[in-house]
């Protein structure tokens, strides 16, 4: 998520949210790992998530679309 997020940054996320929009940052659980990615496509109950550093990001280009229920929270704040 560079330059938006760095490894040492802390984020605050809401684990209750109603609507996800394009470009929202979300925390999701994929393959038993927590990831922070940007929502780039929405197909009713599924999301396509991409990292900002597209050349090296492990995101939906490698693991595919994810169900919305895999999203743990929406990032609302990050500290630099």
C-alpha positions as CSV (number, residue, x, y, z in Angstrom):
1,X,0.0,0.0,0.0
2,X,3.0,2.3,-0.4
3,X,3.0,5.3,-0.4
4,X,-0.3,5.4,1.5
5,X,0.7,2.9,4.2
6,X,4.1,1.8,5.3
7,X,5.0,-1.4,7.2
8,X,5.3,0.3,10.6
9,X,2.1,2.3,10.3
10,X,-0.9,1.6,12.5
11,X,-4.5,1.7,11.2
12,X,-7.9,2.0,12.8
13,X,-10.7,0.2,11.1
14,X,-14.4,0.0,11.7
15,X,-15.7,-3.6,11.9
16,X,-19.3,-2.4,11.4
17,X,-20.0,-0.7,8.1
18,X,-22.8,-0.6,5.7
19,X,-21.6,0.1,2.2
20,X,-18.2,-0.3,0.7
21,X,-17.3,2.0,-2.2
22,X,-14.6,2.0,-4.8
23,X,-11.2,3.1,-3.5
24,X,-12.1,2.3,0.2
25,X,-9.2,0.6,2.1
26,X,-10.3,-2.6,3.8
27,X,-8.8,-5.1,6.2
28,X,-9.7,-8.6,4.9
29,X,-8.9,-12.2,5.8
30,X,-7.6,-14.1,2.8
31,X,-5.9,-17.5,3.1
32,X,-5.7,-17.1,6.9
33,X,-3.8,-13.8,6.5
34,X,-4.9,-10.3,7.3
35,X,-4.4,-7.9,4.4
36,X,-5.0,-4.3,3.8
37,X,-6.0,-3.5,0.2
38,X,-8.0,-1.1,-1.9
39,X,-11.5,-2.0,-3.3
40,X,-11.2,-1.5,-7.1
41,X,-14.2,-3.5,-8.4
42,X,-17.5,-4.5,-6.9
43,X,-19.8,-7.4,-8.4
44,X,-22.8,-7.5,-5.9
45,X,-21.4,-9.7,-3.1
46,X,-17.8,-9.9,-4.2
47,X,-14.9,-7.5,-4.2
48,X,-11.7,-7.2,-6.3
49,X,-9.0,-5.9,-4.0
50,X,-5.7,-4.4,-5.2
51,X,-2.6,-3.0,-3.5
52,X,-1.3,0.4,-4.4
53,X,2.1,-1.0,-5.4
54,X,0.6,-3.0,-8.2
55,X,3.9,-4.4,-9.5
56,X,4.6,-6.5,-6.4
57,X,1.3,-6.6,-4.5
58,X,-0.3,-9.9,-3.7
59,X,-3.9,-9.1,-4.3
60,X,-7.0,-10.2,-6.2
61,X,-4.9,-10.6,-9.3
62,X,-3.4,-13.6,-7.6
63,X,-6.1,-14.9,-5.3
64,X,-9.2,-13.7,-7.2
65,X,-12.4,-12.0,-6.1
66,X,-13.4,-12.3,-2.4
67,X,-16.7,-12.4,-0.7
68,X,-17.8,-9.3,1.2
69,X,-18.1,-11.4,4.4
70,X,-14.3,-11.8,4.3
71,X,-13.9,-8.1,5.0
72,X,-13.1,-7.5,8.7
73,X,-13.2,-3.7,8.6
74,X,-12.9,-0.5,6.7
75,X,-9.8,1.6,7.3
76,X,-10.8,5.0,8.6
77,X,-7.4,6.3,9.9
78,X,-3.7,5.6,9.6
79,X,-0.8,7.1,11.5
80,X,2.4,8.1,9.8
